[in-house]
Every structure is written in structure tokens, then in C-alpha cells.
Amino acid sequence: MWQRIINCFKRFFSRKPLLHVEDSGLWWQQVGNLVKVGLDSKVITELGDITFLETPQVDDVIHKSDQLINIEGGKAVETFKSPVSGKIVKVYTDYQNNPVTLVKAKNPLLIEIITI
């Protein structure tokens, strides 16, 4: 009986952070003041062969709705806006150096932001 109550409390207080997926295909997840930002695999597939990816650099300060990710594929060019204001603390540069690898990644994580 007590173990059930303890397990119930553990499940309640150890919930995973909510994953936000926008209509544009941008996804983000906030844990404390750290926000992880990536793209849904379906959007990447729809763009076709990815030839170019541009993101802000580490230590850049961005504001909500600022241009965050520019991606160019064989079928279209897309721009994604920042879901939060903050400072860029990590950029996954492997994707920028070799954007073709985005097609093979499942919902790739591209940027980490500390909110301000």
C-alpha cells in the first residue's frame, strides 16, 4: 500500500518537460531556464535535399520571434522564429558543417538557449 503511494508521488513529481511542437515544424523543450530547439523530421523531409543551414552563434542574444533557423532544401527555403528570448549557449555545428546529415537524424536538436 505505502509503496503504491510512494510510486504515485514519484510519477507525479518526475514528469518529463513538455515538448512544444509548432505548426511550422519547430519543436522546443524547456527544462528550468534551458530551452532545447530542433526541427521535426517531417519538415526536413518535405524540404528535400538540405543544402544550407544557418543558426545564430554561441553567445548571441536573441529575442522571441527573432529569426533563429534558416534552412534551404531542394524544394524550399524556410525560416523559423525563436520561441523564447535568451542567449545561445550551444549550437550543434555538425549539422551546419554537413547539412545533408539532417535528413538521417530523427527530430534533430539544433540549438540550446538560456532564457533571460
C-alpha positions, 0 to 999 in steps of 0.5 A: 500500500505505502509503496503504491503511494510512494510510486504515485508521488514519484510519477507525479513529481518526475514528469518529463518537460513538455515538448512544444511542437509548432505548426511550422515544424519547430519543436522546443523543450524547456527544462528550468531556464534551458530551452532545447530547439530542433526541427521535426523530421517531417519538415526536413523531409518535405524540404528535400535535399538540405543544402544550407543551414544557418543558426545564430552563434554561441553567445548571441542574444536573441529575442522571441520571434527573432529569426533563429533557423534558416534552412534551404532544401531542394524544394524550399527555403524556410525560416523559423522564429525563436520561441523564447528570448535568451542567449545561445549557449550551444549550437550543434555545428555538425549539422551546419558543417554537413547539412545533408546529415539532417535528413538521417537524424530523427527530430534533430536538436539544433540549438540550446538557449538560456532564457533571460 
